[in-house]
Amino acid sequence: MPSITRRRLLAGGAAVAACGYGGYRLVHGAPDAAFETWTPEPGTWPLDRYDPANTAHNPYASPPREPPAARELAAIASAGGDDAYHVPLAGPDRIAVFGTQLAAEAGGESTPYGEFRAGFAGFGPDGRLHAVRRTGTDTELLGFDGDERAYRATVPDHAEGLTVGRDEVYVGTNWGDVVAYDGGGRNWTARGETTALSDGRLYTAGGRVGTLAYRERNRPARLVSPGPERAWTAPSVRGTPHPPAVADGRLVVGTRGMSEGALAAFDAETGDRLWGPEAFGDGGVADVSTPAVSGRDGYVAAGVDGLEAGVVARYDLETGDRLWHAETDWYASDPTLADGTLVVAGDVRAGPEAPASVVRAYDAASGDELWTRTFPGEGGTSLALVGDRVIATEGRSLYELA
């Protein structure tokens, strides 16, 4: 996890105007803030959690319900660098992976983009690939059209996440600010660390303020403006938050903590707490991934007992009732959902098989285990559900399970 050192980030492009008594007034903010979201194309998994709302639910995919065979995607794996891969990204015509390097493959040919150590990337609705890169002391946001660089912008250090909207890209930082970029230039800032876009609203979690929602607006409401106007503020959920997920009028967030993780749900329109926080773990580090959500169902994968064991569960997001749960003897994470099938990743950190990685599928309605695939290796598995396949990273390898 990144360090949690914080400092106040002032919006770039701000104008300073003289005011009374020899003071100054900071003028910054967006002339408009539209928060235009989009729905990914069938057969894609373009962002870390599928869509800008972070649902981790692909309504167009049908992952295998019988034990699948595994095939390593060697061409792109050979260009991915030395560190373990992050989430595989499937755009309209390319698949990308990033670790020490960012690389994309189309038609059997791999394109390396260079060193990308910050670990955030995503395709936009136009197929453009956006990525955050840290090189030495600098952090930057770059966009690529195919193998050509489209733009470059300076990004605050300690990036915490990336959300791609229709017209803007949002970079969250653990300094406590989200920065919006339009066409590669910095546009405005808002409070928070991680982001989601849904139904014309920007939602943020983390930082000192709490869980927030921002309104669309056409003109700055006042001369001194930190960005878009806040719609509501809800209390923080204890722990370090993952990006919130928003679906069917509800926002849900999971957190990581030194002694326990937590899960809580809010009304996305008003910010009223619906239930929680519900604690996971009883001493030792615990990590509750952002649930995969569809309608009022939320599917949770959590690491507990110092991240040596796990819990996988289905929740009614309106009431907080746990509808089923299963325990694992490995650190469960990355819940992903499609066509009535829940797929989770896992790291085996204790026992005779450690270290190893796991991919397991469950029937989403009943919680019945469908199949499990184990990979001996470094761990760090992440998933994408594309068509009838599960695309999985394991260490420095990329696999197709079908």
C-alpha positions as CSV (number, residue, x, y, z in Angstrom):
1,M,0.0,0.0,0.0
2,P,1.2,3.6,-0.6
3,S,2.3,5.6,2.3
4,I,-0.3,7.8,3.9
5,T,1.7,11.0,4.1
6,R,-0.6,13.9,3.2
7,R,-0.2,17.6,2.2
8,R,-2.6,20.1,0.7
9,L,-2.6,20.1,-3.1
10,L,-3.5,23.4,-4.8
11,A,-5.2,23.1,-8.1
12,G,-2.9,23.8,-11.1
13,G,-3.9,26.6,-13.4
14,A,-5.2,28.6,-10.5
15,A,-5.3,32.3,-10.8
16,V,-4.4,34.6,-8.0
17,A,-6.2,37.9,-7.7
18,A,-5.5,40.7,-5.2
19,C,-8.1,41.4,-2.6
20,G,-8.6,43.8,0.3
21,Y,-6.1,44.4,3.0
22,G,-3.1,43.2,1.0
23,G,-4.4,39.6,0.9
24,Y,-4.9,37.3,-2.0
25,R,-7.8,35.2,-3.2
26,L,-7.3,31.8,-4.9
27,V,-9.6,31.4,-8.0
28,H,-9.9,27.9,-9.3
29,G,-12.5,25.4,-10.3
30,A,-14.3,24.2,-13.3
31,P,-16.4,26.4,-15.6
32,D,-18.6,23.3,-15.7
33,A,-18.4,19.8,-14.2
34,A,-20.5,17.3,-16.2
35,F,-19.4,13.9,-14.8
36,E,-20.3,12.2,-18.0
37,T,-20.1,8.4,-17.5
38,W,-20.3,5.7,-20.1
39,T,-21.1,2.0,-20.5
40,P,-18.3,-0.2,-21.7
41,E,-18.7,-2.1,-25.0
42,P,-19.7,-5.8,-25.0
43,G,-16.6,-8.0,-24.8
44,T,-14.5,-5.5,-22.9
45,W,-13.2,-5.0,-19.3
46,P,-11.6,-1.5,-19.8
47,L,-11.1,-0.3,-16.3
48,D,-9.8,-1.8,-13.0
49,R,-13.4,-2.6,-11.9
50,Y,-15.0,-2.8,-15.3
51,D,-16.9,0.6,-15.5
52,P,-16.6,4.1,-14.0
53,A,-19.1,3.1,-11.3
54,N,-16.7,0.3,-10.1
55,T,-19.4,-2.3,-10.2
56,A,-17.0,-5.2,-11.3
57,H,-20.0,-6.6,-13.1
58,N,-19.9,-7.3,-16.8
59,P,-23.4,-7.9,-18.1
60,Y,-22.1,-9.1,-21.4
61,A,-19.8,-11.9,-20.1
62,S,-20.5,-15.6,-19.3
63,P,-17.5,-17.0,-17.4
64,P,-17.0,-20.8,-17.4
65,R,-19.0,-22.7,-14.8
66,E,-17.1,-25.9,-15.4
67,P,-13.4,-26.3,-14.5
68,P,-11.5,-24.3,-17.3
69,A,-8.3,-25.0,-19.0
70,A,-5.5,-22.3,-18.6
71,R,-3.5,-20.8,-21.5
72,E,-0.7,-18.3,-21.0
73,L,-0.9,-15.3,-23.2
74,A,2.8,-15.4,-24.0
75,A,3.2,-12.4,-26.4
76,I,2.0,-9.8,-24.0
77,A,3.6,-11.5,-21.0
78,S,7.0,-11.2,-22.6
79,A,6.6,-7.4,-22.7
80,G,5.2,-6.8,-19.2
81,G,8.3,-6.1,-17.1
82,D,9.7,-7.5,-13.9
83,D,7.1,-6.8,-11.3
84,A,3.8,-8.6,-10.8
85,Y,1.0,-7.4,-13.1
86,H,-2.0,-5.4,-11.9
87,V,-5.5,-5.8,-13.3
88,P,-5.6,-6.9,-16.9
89,L,-7.5,-4.4,-19.1
90,A,-9.5,-5.4,-22.2
91,G,-10.3,-2.5,-24.5
92,P,-12.3,-2.6,-27.7
93,D,-9.4,-3.9,-29.8
94,R,-6.5,-4.4,-27.3
95,I,-5.6,-6.0,-24.0
96,A,-3.2,-4.3,-21.7
97,V,-1.2,-5.2,-18.6
98,F,1.0,-3.1,-16.4
99,G,3.5,-3.7,-13.6
100,T,7.0,-2.4,-14.0
101,Q,6.1,-1.8,-17.7
102,L,2.9,-1.0,-19.5
103,A,2.3,-3.1,-22.6
104,A,-0.7,-3.8,-24.9
105,E,-1.4,-6.5,-27.4
106,A,-3.6,-6.5,-30.5
107,G,-3.6,-9.2,-33.2
108,G,-0.8,-11.1,-31.7
109,E,1.6,-8.2,-31.6
110,S,2.7,-6.5,-28.4
111,T,3.4,-2.8,-28.0
112,P,5.6,-1.7,-25.0
113,Y,5.0,1.8,-23.7
114,G,7.8,1.9,-21.2
115,E,8.1,2.1,-17.4
116,F,4.8,2.6,-15.5
117,R,5.5,2.1,-11.8
118,A,2.4,3.8,-10.3
119,G,0.0,1.0,-11.2
120,F,-3.1,2.7,-12.6
121,A,-4.4,2.5,-16.2
122,G,-7.6,2.3,-18.1
123,F,-9.3,2.5,-21.5
124,G,-11.7,5.3,-22.3
125,P,-14.9,5.1,-24.3
126,D,-13.0,6.1,-27.5
127,G,-10.4,3.3,-27.0
128,R,-7.7,5.6,-25.8
129,L,-5.5,4.1,-23.2
130,H,-4.7,6.3,-20.1
131,A,-2.0,5.5,-17.6
132,V,-0.3,7.0,-14.5
133,R,3.5,6.7,-14.6
134,R,6.0,7.4,-11.9
135,T,9.6,7.9,-13.0
136,G,12.1,9.0,-10.4
137,T,10.6,12.0,-8.6
138,D,7.9,12.8,-11.2
139,T,4.5,11.4,-11.7
140,E,2.5,12.0,-14.9
141,L,-0.7,11.0,-16.7
142,L,-0.3,9.9,-20.3
143,G,-2.9,9.1,-23.0
144,F,-2.2,6.9,-26.0
145,D,-4.0,6.5,-29.3
146,G,-2.8,3.1,-30.5
147,D,1.0,3.3,-30.1
148,E,1.1,7.1,-30.4
149,R,1.2,9.3,-27.3
150,A,-1.8,11.7,-27.4
151,Y,-1.1,13.8,-24.3
152,R,1.0,14.2,-21.2
153,A,0.1,16.0,-17.9
154,T,1.8,16.4,-14.5
155,V,0.1,14.5,-11.7
156,P,0.5,15.0,-8.0
157,D,2.6,12.4,-6.3
158,H,1.1,9.4,-4.5
159,A,-1.7,8.7,-7.0
160,E,-4.3,6.4,-5.4
161,G,-6.6,5.6,-8.3
162,L,-7.8,6.4,-11.8
163,T,-11.3,6.8,-13.2
164,V,-12.0,7.5,-16.8
165,G,-15.1,9.4,-17.8
166,R,-16.4,10.4,-21.2
167,D,-14.7,13.7,-21.3
168,E,-12.4,13.8,-18.2
169,V,-9.9,11.6,-16.4
170,Y,-9.9,11.7,-12.5
171,V,-6.8,10.9,-10.5
172,G,-7.2,10.4,-6.8
173,T,-4.3,10.9,-4.4
174,N,-3.6,10.0,-0.8
175,W,-2.9,13.6,-0.2
176,G,-6.6,14.0,0.0
177,D,-7.5,15.5,-3.4
178,V,-9.0,14.2,-6.6
179,V,-7.7,16.1,-9.7
180,A,-9.7,16.2,-12.9
181,Y,-7.9,16.4,-16.3
182,D,-9.6,17.5,-19.5
183,G,-7.6,16.9,-22.7
184,G,-4.4,16.4,-20.7
185,G,-4.6,19.7,-18.8
186,R,-5.4,20.0,-15.1
187,N,-8.9,21.4,-14.7
188,W,-10.1,21.4,-11.0
189,T,-9.8,19.5,-7.7
190,A,-12.2,18.0,-5.3
191,R,-11.7,16.3,-1.9
192,G,-11.1,12.6,-1.6
193,E,-8.7,9.8,-2.5
194,T,-10.7,7.3,-4.6
195,T,-13.5,7.9,-7.1
196,A,-16.6,6.6,-8.9
197,L,-18.8,8.1,-11.6
198,S,-22.5,7.2,-11.8
199,D,-25.7,8.9,-13.0
200,G,-24.0,12.3,-13.5
201,R,-22.3,12.4,-10.1
202,L,-18.8,12.1,-8.9
203,Y,-18.3,10.1,-5.7
204,T,-15.2,10.0,-3.6
205,A,-14.0,8.1,-0.5
206,G,-11.0,8.6,1.7
207,G,-9.2,11.6,3.0
208,R,-10.0,13.6,6.1
209,V,-13.5,14.7,5.0
210,G,-15.4,11.4,4.6
211,T,-17.4,9.9,1.8
212,L,-18.6,12.6,-0.6
213,A,-20.8,13.2,-3.6
214,Y,-20.5,16.1,-6.0
215,R,-23.2,17.8,-8.2
216,E,-23.0,18.7,-11.9
217,R,-23.0,22.4,-12.5
218,N,-22.9,24.8,-15.4
219,R,-21.1,27.8,-13.8
220,P,-18.9,28.3,-10.8
221,A,-21.2,29.2,-7.9
222,R,-18.7,31.7,-6.5
223,L,-15.3,33.3,-7.3
224,V,-13.4,31.2,-4.8
225,S,-14.3,27.6,-5.6
226,P,-12.5,24.3,-5.0
227,G,-14.2,22.6,-7.9
228,P,-17.7,21.2,-8.3
229,E,-20.3,21.8,-5.6
230,R,-20.7,19.1,-3.0
231,A,-24.0,17.3,-2.9
232,W,-23.6,15.5,0.5
233,T,-21.0,14.4,3.0
234,A,-21.2,11.1,4.8
235,P,-18.9,9.8,7.6
236,S,-15.7,8.1,6.8
237,V,-15.7,4.3,7.0
238,R,-12.9,3.2,9.3
239,G,-9.8,2.0,7.6
240,T,-8.2,2.8,4.3
241,P,-10.9,2.8,1.6
242,H,-11.0,1.1,-1.7
243,P,-12.8,2.9,-4.5
244,P,-16.5,3.0,-3.9
245,A,-19.0,1.1,-6.1
246,V,-22.3,2.6,-7.1
247,A,-25.4,0.8,-8.4
248,D,-29.2,1.0,-8.2
249,G,-29.1,4.1,-6.0
250,R,-26.6,2.7,-3.4
251,L,-23.0,3.3,-2.7
252,V,-20.9,0.7,-1.0
253,V,-17.3,0.8,0.2
254,G,-14.9,-1.7,1.7
255,T,-11.7,-0.8,3.7
256,R,-8.4,-2.2,4.8
257,G,-7.3,-1.9,8.5
258,M,-4.5,-3.0,10.8
259,S,-6.9,-4.8,13.1
260,E,-10.1,-5.2,11.0
261,G,-11.6,-4.2,7.7
262,A,-15.1,-2.8,7.3
263,L,-18.0,-2.7,4.8
264,A,-20.7,0.0,4.7
265,A,-23.5,1.2,2.4
266,F,-25.0,4.6,1.8
267,D,-27.9,6.0,-0.2
268,A,-26.3,7.4,-3.3
269,E,-28.8,10.3,-3.6
270,T,-28.8,11.6,0.0
271,G,-25.7,10.2,1.6
272,D,-27.8,8.6,4.4
273,R,-26.1,5.5,5.9
274,L,-28.1,2.4,5.0
275,W,-26.2,0.0,7.2
276,G,-22.7,-0.8,8.6
277,P,-19.9,-0.5,9.0
278,E,-19.7,-4.2,9.4
279,A,-16.4,-5.4,10.7
280,F,-14.3,-8.2,9.2
281,G,-11.5,-9.8,11.1
282,D,-10.6,-10.1,14.7
283,G,-7.1,-8.8,15.2
284,G,-4.4,-8.6,12.5
285,V,-4.5,-6.9,9.1
286,A,-7.9,-7.3,7.3
287,D,-8.8,-6.2,3.8
288,V,-12.4,-5.9,2.5
289,S,-12.4,-5.5,-1.3
290,T,-15.0,-3.2,-2.9
291,P,-17.9,-5.6,-3.6
292,A,-19.0,-6.6,-7.0
293,V,-22.5,-5.1,-7.3
294,S,-25.6,-5.8,-9.4
295,G,-28.9,-4.3,-8.4
296,R,-29.3,-4.8,-4.6
297,D,-26.8,-7.6,-4.5
298,G,-23.2,-7.1,-3.3
299,Y,-20.5,-9.8,-3.4
300,V,-17.6,-9.4,-1.0
301,A,-14.2,-11.0,-0.9
302,A,-12.1,-10.2,2.2
303,G,-8.7,-11.2,3.6
304,V,-8.7,-11.8,7.4
305,D,-6.5,-13.2,10.1
306,G,-3.5,-11.2,9.0
307,L,-4.4,-11.9,5.3
308,E,-3.8,-15.6,5.7
309,A,-7.5,-16.5,5.4
310,G,-10.5,-15.1,3.7
311,V,-14.3,-14.7,3.5
312,V,-16.5,-14.6,0.4
313,A,-20.1,-13.5,0.9
314,R,-23.3,-12.2,-0.7
315,Y,-25.1,-9.2,0.8
316,D,-28.4,-7.5,0.4
317,L,-27.2,-4.0,0.0
318,E,-30.5,-2.4,1.0
319,T,-30.7,-4.1,4.4
320,G,-27.1,-5.3,5.1
321,D,-28.3,-8.9,5.5
322,R,-25.7,-11.6,4.7
323,L,-27.3,-14.0,2.3
324,W,-24.5,-16.6,2.2
325,H,-20.9,-16.8,3.1
326,A,-17.9,-19.1,2.5
327,E,-14.6,-19.2,4.3
328,T,-11.3,-19.8,2.5
329,D,-7.8,-20.7,3.8
330,W,-6.3,-18.0,1.6
331,Y,-6.5,-14.2,1.2
332,A,-9.6,-13.6,-0.9
333,S,-9.9,-10.5,-3.1
334,D,-11.0,-9.1,-6.5
335,P,-14.7,-10.2,-6.6
336,T,-16.0,-10.0,-10.2
337,L,-19.4,-10.9,-11.5
338,A,-21.1,-12.0,-14.7
339,D,-24.1,-14.1,-15.8
340,G,-24.8,-15.5,-12.3
341,T,-21.2,-16.4,-11.7
342,L,-19.0,-14.8,-9.0
343,V,-15.2,-15.2,-9.6
344,V,-12.7,-14.2,-6.9
345,A,-8.9,-14.2,-6.7
346,G,-6.8,-15.3,-3.8
347,D,-3.2,-15.4,-2.5
348,V,-2.1,-18.5,-0.6
349,R,0.1,-17.1,2.2
350,A,0.2,-19.9,4.7
351,G,0.3,-23.7,4.5
352,P,2.1,-26.3,2.4
353,E,1.0,-24.7,-1.0
354,A,2.3,-21.2,-0.1
355,P,3.2,-19.1,-2.0
356,A,0.5,-19.6,-4.7
357,S,-2.4,-17.9,-6.4
358,V,-6.0,-19.1,-6.6
359,V,-8.9,-18.3,-8.9
360,R,-12.3,-19.6,-7.7
361,A,-15.8,-19.4,-9.1
362,Y,-19.1,-19.6,-7.2
363,D,-22.7,-19.7,-8.1
364,A,-23.7,-16.2,-7.3
365,A,-27.2,-17.1,-6.1
366,S,-26.4,-20.0,-3.8
367,G,-22.7,-19.6,-3.0
368,D,-22.0,-23.1,-4.2
369,E,-18.3,-23.6,-5.3
370,L,-18.1,-24.3,-9.0
371,W,-14.4,-24.7,-9.6
372,T,-10.9,-23.7,-8.3
373,R,-7.7,-23.1,-10.3
374,T,-4.4,-22.9,-8.4
375,F,-1.2,-21.4,-9.8
376,P,2.1,-22.0,-7.9
377,G,4.0,-18.7,-7.9
378,E,4.2,-15.2,-6.5
379,G,0.6,-14.4,-5.9
380,G,-0.9,-11.0,-6.7
381,T,-3.7,-12.3,-8.8
382,S,-6.2,-9.9,-10.5
383,L,-9.2,-10.7,-12.8
384,A,-11.2,-9.5,-15.7
385,L,-14.3,-11.3,-17.2
386,V,-14.4,-11.0,-21.0
387,G,-16.8,-13.0,-23.1
388,D,-16.7,-16.6,-22.0
389,R,-13.2,-16.2,-20.5
390,V,-11.6,-15.3,-17.2
391,I,-8.4,-13.2,-17.9
392,A,-6.1,-13.6,-14.8
393,T,-2.7,-12.3,-13.9
394,E,-0.4,-14.4,-11.7
395,G,2.8,-12.8,-10.8
396,R,4.5,-11.8,-14.1
397,S,2.2,-14.1,-16.2
398,L,-1.1,-13.5,-17.9
399,Y,-3.6,-16.4,-18.3
400,E,-6.8,-17.0,-20.2
401,L,-9.1,-19.5,-18.4
402,A,-11.8,-20.9,-20.7
